């Protein structure tokens, strides 16, 4: 199905234009510090298999103090990523080399941070061996690797769905129709099959619900996730064994909800896991306890354990910022085992202080809490809000200032592209060093706001007029109840959206350095 140079990866169709926040190295310090592990200073970073390169381009533009490199098998995706970063003016290096070719480049530096999102599960063993060799050769001592992969046992009961889809496409797919259409045909056949109540569906609760969920998934995502030539979920111990030859040891989960044990494990289960003497065995039992399907982890080359005093000092130096409007304050966070409300004195203080959308260190926040409020309560509240995307780690103020120009240049390019399509629904924040989710119309309102002295520069009515003109030039309109709106109704609806943007999103965007 895939070309020889692809390592078994599905390259016939382009990857999605999503960004993934855990790929941001600015996020790595807090999870590692929570586990008592020293976080490295990151000056060089690399993403292997960057897809369309949206995350990599945002990070290159929003992190002036980090030199970014990356590679992806697909030449068209490498070109797209290069175009984005060129528009920003940031110094980054994106190629379509194989992992082996990339490692052999004479100009390639050693890295403090290397990231891989999903690619490990989608390539064959030869490419995986090349990845491990790359990590062994190019990761600095003390450096961190962020890796995600399809995990066991969560995929055990669903793997037959993938097998049936893949066999259907291989044997009955029509190349001229394209991978997405063939994936849709395979799903339709699976629906008809499971409607006949096979024994597997009765013995494996939830498999039909999972199939129904696949029907609503983006077809491009399904092609990459399910239809590659090499697809292999792994147990934690299998990955650990492979990464050991690169001198890597497990550091911490990058998924913030994993740092709130009570969300995912009962007190009795926590006690059971604590009795297991081997950390690797604990991770394996934990994966079974939570039915882990996808892992997002940090691995370290030479993990250094901090003493309690150094850990507290490093945590207090961590800066955070409110990343969503105050009106969108989450009420709860939910895990595998339980849910918890995000209410109480500590949360109220966090929102009172961070509500101006300016970054603060955990030490500054601690000083504003009552004297009897334990510091662990503050860190737990921050972790819970981070798990909902409401709070994010922030770069240093000087770094954010140095990153502002290239981030704004990239945002102008992203917003201009939003005038043509809604695929690139992000902007770059120099404060967080990462991506800010932004709807197409909010991007257009923001673009109008940048037009100094122009007709659209003034306020919500002008921004709405700009967005309406974009739609009109493209022969598009808004739809309500299945019917297209008149030009006047479009303008009225967009003005309401623009006013909401000005009142709700814009103050947050200003704090994040976007506006």
C-alpha positions in Angstrom: 0.0 0.0 0.0 2.9 2.4 0.8 6.0 3.4 -1.2 9.3 1.7 -0.3 10.7 4.9 1.3 7.8 5.3 3.7 8.8 2.6 6.2 5.3 1.1 5.9 3.6 4.3 6.8 0.5 5.4 4.8 1.7 8.2 2.6 -0.9 8.0 -0.2 -3.0 10.7 1.6 -1.8 13.7 3.6 -1.9 13.7 7.4 -4.4 15.8 9.3 -3.6 19.5 10.1 -3.9 19.0 13.9 -1.5 20.2 16.5 -0.8 18.2 19.6 0.0 20.2 22.8 2.3 17.5 24.4 4.7 17.9 21.5 5.6 21.3 23.0 8.8 20.9 25.1 7.8 23.8 27.4 5.2 21.3 28.8 7.8 18.7 29.7 9.2 20.2 32.9 6.2 20.1 35.1 5.3 16.4 34.7 8.9 15.4 35.2 9.2 17.6 38.3 6.0 16.2 39.8 7.7 12.8 39.7 10.8 14.2 41.3 13.0 14.1 38.2 15.2 16.9 36.9 13.9 18.5 33.7 16.6 19.5 31.2 17.1 22.9 29.7 16.0 22.6 26.1 18.0 24.5 23.5 17.7 22.0 20.5 14.6 20.1 19.6 13.5 17.7 16.9 10.2 16.1 15.8 10.5 12.8 13.9 7.5 12.1 11.6 6.0 15.6 11.9 3.0 15.0 9.6 1.9 18.3 8.1 4.3 20.0 10.5 1.7 22.3 12.1 2.9 21.6 15.6 6.6 21.8 14.5 6.0 25.1 12.7 4.2 26.6 15.7 6.9 25.6 18.1 9.7 26.8 15.8 7.9 30.2 15.5 6.9 30.5 19.2 10.2 29.3 20.8 12.9 31.8 19.9 15.4 30.1 22.3 15.1 26.6 20.8 16.6 25.5 17.5 14.1 23.2 15.8 14.7 20.4 13.3 12.4 17.7 12.0 11.8 15.1 9.3 8.8 13.4 7.7 8.7 10.7 5.0 6.3 12.5 2.8 7.9 15.2 0.6 4.6 17.2 0.2 4.3 17.4 4.0 7.9 18.6 4.4 7.2 21.3 1.8 4.1 22.4 3.6 5.9 22.6 6.9 8.8 24.5 5.3 6.3 27.0 3.8 4.7 27.7 7.2 8.0 28.2 9.0 9.4 30.3 6.2 6.4 32.6 6.5 7.2 33.1 10.2 10.9 33.9 9.6 11.9 31.4 12.3 15.1 29.4 11.8 14.0 25.8 11.5 15.1 22.9 9.4 12.5 20.4 8.0 13.3 17.6 5.6 11.8 14.5 4.0 14.7 12.3 5.0 14.3 8.8 6.4 15.3 8.5 10.0 18.5 6.9 8.9 19.3 9.6 6.4 18.4 12.3 8.9 20.7 10.9 11.6 23.6 10.9 9.1 23.3 14.6 8.2 26.7 16.2 9.0 25.0 19.5 10.1 22.5 17.8 12.5 23.1 18.9 16.1 22.6 16.7 19.2 19.2 17.3 20.8 17.8 18.1 24.3 14.3 17.1 23.2 13.1 14.6 20.6 9.4 14.0 19.9 7.5 11.3 18.1 3.7 11.4 17.9 2.0 8.1 16.8 4.7 7.2 14.3 6.1 4.4 16.4 2.9 2.4 16.0 2.6 3.0 12.3 6.0 2.0 10.9 7.7 -1.4 10.6 10.4 -2.9 12.7 13.2 -1.6 10.4 12.0 2.0 10.8 11.6 1.4 14.6 15.2 0.2 14.8 16.2 3.3 12.9 14.3 5.5 15.4 16.1 3.8 18.4 19.5 4.2 16.6 18.7 7.9 16.1 17.8 8.3 19.7 21.0 6.5 20.8 23.1 8.7 18.5 21.5 12.1 18.7 19.9 12.6 22.1 22.1 14.4 24.6 22.8 12.9 28.0 20.1 14.3 30.2 17.8 14.8 27.2 14.1 13.9 27.0 12.1 11.9 24.5 8.4 12.4 24.1 6.8 9.3 22.5 3.2 8.3 22.0 2.0 4.9 20.9 -1.0 2.6 20.7 -0.9 0.6 23.9 -2.0 -2.7 25.2 -4.3 -3.9 26.6 -6.6 -1.2 25.3 -6.3 -2.3 21.7 -6.7 -6.0 22.4 -10.5 -6.1 21.9 -10.6 -3.6 19.1 -7.7 -5.0 17.0 -10.1 -7.3 15.0 -11.9 -4.2 13.7 -8.7 -2.9 12.4 -7.8 -6.3 10.9 -11.1 -6.5 9.1 -10.9 -3.0 7.8 -7.3 -3.6 6.5 -8.2 -6.9 4.8 -11.3 -5.4 3.2 -9.2 -2.5 1.7 -6.4 -4.8 0.6 -8.7 -7.3 -1.1 -11.6 -5.2 -2.3 -10.3 -1.6 -2.3 -10.3 0.2 -5.6 -7.1 2.2 -6.0 -8.7 4.8 -8.2 -11.2 5.7 -5.5 -8.6 6.7 -3.1 -7.8 5.6 0.5 -10.6 7.5 2.2 -13.3 6.1 0.0 -12.0 2.6 0.5 -11.9 3.1 4.2 -15.6 4.2 4.1 -16.5 1.1 2.1 -14.8 -1.1 4.6 -16.6 0.5 7.5 -20.0 0.0 5.7 -19.2 -3.7 5.3 -18.3 -3.9 9.0 -21.6 -2.3 10.0 -23.6 -4.8 8.0 -21.5 -7.6 9.5 -22.0 -6.6 13.1 -25.7 -5.9 12.6 -26.0 -9.7 12.2 -24.9 -10.1 15.9 -21.7 -12.2 15.6 -20.5 -14.0 18.7 -17.5 -11.7 19.0 -19.9 -8.7 19.6 -21.7 -10.6 22.3 -18.4 -11.6 24.0 -16.7 -8.2 23.8 -18.9 -5.5 25.2 -18.4 -2.1 23.6 -17.0 -3.2 20.2 -20.1 -2.2 18.4 -20.0 1.2 20.1 -16.4 1.5 19.0 -17.4 0.7 15.4 -20.1 3.3 15.5 -17.5 5.8 16.8 -15.3 5.0 13.8 -18.1 5.9 11.4 -18.0 9.5 12.6 -14.2 9.8 12.5 -12.3 11.9 9.9 -11.5 9.5 7.0 -8.0 10.9 6.6 -7.3 10.1 10.3 -8.6 6.6 9.8 -6.3 5.9 6.9 -3.3 6.9 8.9 -4.4 5.2 12.1 -5.8 1.9 10.8 -4.6 1.2 7.3 -0.8 1.5 7.3 1.3 -1.5 6.3 2.7 -1.9 9.8 0.4 -1.4 12.8 1.4 -2.7 16.2 0.1 -1.8 19.6 2.7 -2.5 22.3 2.9 -3.3 26.0 4.9 -0.9 28.1 7.5 -3.5 28.7 8.1 -4.1 25.0 8.7 -0.4 24.4 10.9 -0.2 27.5 13.0 -3.1 26.2 13.5 -1.5 22.8 14.4 1.9 24.2 16.9 0.5 26.7 19.5 0.2 23.9 19.2 4.0 23.5 20.0 4.3 27.2 16.5 5.6 27.9 14.5 5.1 31.1 10.9 6.0 31.8 10.4 9.5 33.3 6.7 10.4 33.5 3.4 10.4 31.7 2.8 13.6 29.6 -0.9 13.2 30.0 -1.7 15.4 33.0 -4.8 13.5 34.1 -2.4 10.6 34.8 -0.9 12.7 37.6 -4.2 12.7 39.5 -4.2 9.1 40.9 -7.7 9.3 42.4 -9.2 10.0 39.0 -8.1 6.7 37.5 -7.5 4.2 40.3 -9.4 3.2 43.4 -7.6 3.5 46.8 -7.3 -0.2 47.0 -5.8 -0.4 43.5 -3.3 2.4 44.4 -2.3 0.4 47.5 -1.9 -2.8 45.4 0.3 -1.0 42.9 2.4 0.6 45.6 3.3 -2.9 46.9 4.8 -3.9 43.6 8.6 -3.4 43.9 9.5 -3.0 40.3 8.5 0.3 38.5 8.1 -1.4 35.1 5.8 -4.0 36.6 3.8 -1.2 38.2 3.3 0.5 34.9 2.2 -2.7 33.2 -0.4 -3.5 36.0 -1.5 0.1 35.9 -2.1 -0.1 32.1 -4.4 -3.1 32.7 -6.2 -1.4 35.5 -7.1 1.6 33.4 -7.4 -0.3 30.1 -4.7 1.9 28.5 -5.1 2.3 24.8 -2.8 5.2 24.1 0.3 6.3 26.0 2.0 9.7 26.0 5.3 9.4 27.9 8.6 11.2 28.6 11.7 9.0 28.5 15.1 10.3 29.8 18.7 9.5 29.0 20.2 9.7 32.4 17.3 10.5 34.7 18.4 12.5 37.8 16.3 12.3 40.9 15.8 15.5 42.8 15.9 15.8 46.6 12.6 17.1 48.1 14.0 20.6 48.6 15.3 21.0 45.0 12.0 19.6 43.7 9.9 22.2 45.6 12.2 25.0 44.5 12.0 23.9 40.8 8.2 23.5 41.0 7.8 27.0 42.6 9.8 28.5 39.6 7.4 27.0 37.1 5.3 29.7 35.3 1.7 29.1 34.3 -0.9 31.1 32.5 -4.7 30.9 32.1 -5.2 29.6 28.6 -9.0 29.8 28.3 -11.3 32.6 29.1 -12.5 32.9 32.6 -16.1 32.3 31.5 -15.0 28.9 30.3 -13.8 27.7 33.7 -14.2 23.9 33.8 -16.4 22.5 36.5 -14.9 19.1 36.8 -12.3 16.6 35.4 -13.1 13.0 34.7 -10.9 9.9 34.8 -11.3 6.2 34.3 -12.4 5.6 37.9 -13.9 8.8 39.2 -14.4 12.5 38.6 -13.6 15.5 40.8 -15.1 19.0 40.9 -12.7 21.9 40.3 -14.0 24.0 43.0 -12.8 25.4 46.4 -10.5 28.1 47.8 -7.4 27.1 45.8 -9.3 27.2 42.5 -11.0 30.5 43.3 -7.6 32.1 44.1 -6.1 30.7 40.9 -8.9 32.2 38.8 -8.8 35.5 40.8 -5.1 35.9 40.2 -4.7 34.4 36.8 -7.9 36.0 35.5 -5.9 38.9 34.0 -4.3 36.3 31.8 -0.8 37.2 32.9 1.7 34.4 33.7 2.7 33.7 37.3 5.1 31.3 38.9 3.7 28.7 41.3 5.7 30.4 44.0 3.9 33.7 43.3 0.5 31.9 43.4 1.5 30.0 46.7 2.2 33.4 48.4 -1.4 34.5 47.7 -2.9 31.4 49.3 -3.8 31.2 53.0 -0.8 30.1 55.2 -2.5 26.8 56.0 -3.0 25.8 52.3 -0.5 23.1 51.4 1.7 23.6 48.4 0.7 20.1 47.0 -2.9 21.3 46.9 -1.8 24.1 44.6 0.1 21.8 42.3 -2.8 19.4 42.2 -5.2 22.2 41.3 -2.8 23.4 38.5 -2.5 19.8 37.2 -6.3 19.4 37.2 -6.8 22.6 35.3 -4.0 21.7 32.8 -5.8 18.3 32.2 -8.7 20.4 30.9 -6.5 22.8 28.9 -7.5 25.7 31.1 -4.0 26.4 32.4 -0.7 25.9 30.5 3.0 26.2 31.4 4.5 29.5 30.3 7.9 30.4 28.9 10.1 33.0 30.6 9.1 36.6 29.9 12.2 37.4 28.0 11.8 34.3 25.8 8.2 35.2 25.1 9.3 38.7 24.0 12.0 37.4 21.7 9.4 35.0 20.2 6.7 37.6 19.6 7.7 38.6 16.1 8.0 35.2 14.5 4.8 34.0 16.2 2.9 37.0 14.9 4.3 36.4 11.4 3.2 32.8 11.5 -0.2 33.8 12.8 -0.7 36.2 9.9 0.0 33.3 7.5 -2.3 31.0 9.4 -5.1 33.5 9.4 -4.7 34.3 5.7 -5.0 30.6 5.0 -8.1 30.5 7.2 -9.7 32.8 4.6 -9.5 29.9 2.2 -10.2 26.9 4.4 -10.8 25.8 8.0 -8.1 23.1 8.2 -5.5 25.2 10.2 -7.5 26.0 13.3 -4.6 27.3 15.4 -2.5 30.3 16.2 0.9 30.5 17.9 1.3 31.8 21.4 4.8 33.2 22.3 3.8 33.0 26.0 3.2 29.3 26.0 5.5 28.5 23.1 2.6 26.4 21.7 -0.6 26.4 19.8 -3.9 28.2 20.6 -7.0 26.6 19.1 -8.8 29.2 17.0 -12.0 28.8 14.9 -11.9 30.0 11.3 -14.0 33.1 12.1 -12.0 34.0 15.1 -8.9 33.8 12.9 -10.6 36.1 10.4 -11.7 38.6 13.2 -8.1 38.6 14.4 -6.8 39.2 10.9 -9.1 42.2 10.5 -7.8 43.5 13.9 -4.3 43.5 12.5 -5.2 45.7 9.6 -4.0 49.0 11.1 -5.7 52.0 9.5 -7.7 49.7 7.3 -11.5 49.7 7.0 -11.7 46.5 9.0 -9.4 47.5 11.8 -11.9 49.1 14.2 -14.3 46.9 16.1 -16.6 43.9 16.0 -18.8 45.3 13.2 -15.7 45.9 11.1 -14.4 42.5 11.8 -17.7 40.9 10.9 -17.8 42.9 7.6 -14.3 41.5 6.8 -15.4 37.9 7.5 -18.6 38.4 5.5 -16.6 39.8 2.5 -14.3 36.7 2.7 -17.3 34.4 2.5 -18.9 36.4 -0.4 -15.7 36.3 -2.5 -15.6 32.5 -2.2 -19.3 32.1 -2.9 -19.9 30.8 0.6 -22.5 31.6 3.2 -23.8 30.5 6.6 -26.6 28.0 7.0 -29.3 27.8 9.6 -31.8 24.9 9.7 -30.4 23.6 6.5 -31.1 26.8 4.6 -28.6 29.4 3.5 -28.8 32.8 5.2 -29.3 36.0 3.4 -26.4 38.5 3.2 -28.0 40.6 5.9 -28.6 37.6 8.2 -25.0 36.5 7.6 -23.7 39.9 8.7 -25.9 39.9 11.8 -24.8 36.4 12.8 -21.1 37.3 12.3 -21.5 40.6 14.2 -22.8 38.5 17.2 -19.8 36.2 16.9 -17.4 39.1 16.7 -18.8 40.8 19.8 -18.5 37.5 21.7 -14.9 37.2 20.4 -14.1 40.7 21.6 -15.6 40.1 25.1 -14.6 36.5 25.7 -11.6 35.3 23.6 -9.7 38.5 22.9 -8.6 39.3 26.5 -7.3 35.7 26.8 -5.5 36.0 23.4 -3.9 39.3 24.5 -2.5 37.6 27.6 -1.2 34.8 25.5 0.7 37.2 23.3 -1.5 36.5 20.3 -3.3 39.8 20.1 
